[in-house]
Amino acid sequence: MTTTTDSHLHWVKSSYSNNGGSCVEWAPSHVSVTGTVPVRDSKNPTGPSLMVSPSAWTGLIALARSADL
């Protein structure tokens, strides 16, 4: 995990962020440059971020979509 205040990153919020839940943001433009996906808590934008591989990110999204929420 890294702590980031990367103001140059364009963070994209989860569509669930407006529902008051525990939501994440990711920076898709960073993936094409570095090959890693930065993920952070949308409620703590200056806090730590998790850097994962694109395949790990895809797996996480698939898991979240298949969960009984």
C-alpha angles and dihedrals in degrees: 000000000000133000112232139181091175100163090177092066119094104224120202119205126222113257086240094060093096091057094071094246131129101285140174139216128209134191109228095180090060090059094063091050102042107015092237130103116226113211127184142168109271090216092055107042095166094047129091123309129207118228114209136169118261090249091052090050091049090050092049091051091048090050092049092049092050095048120106099243 
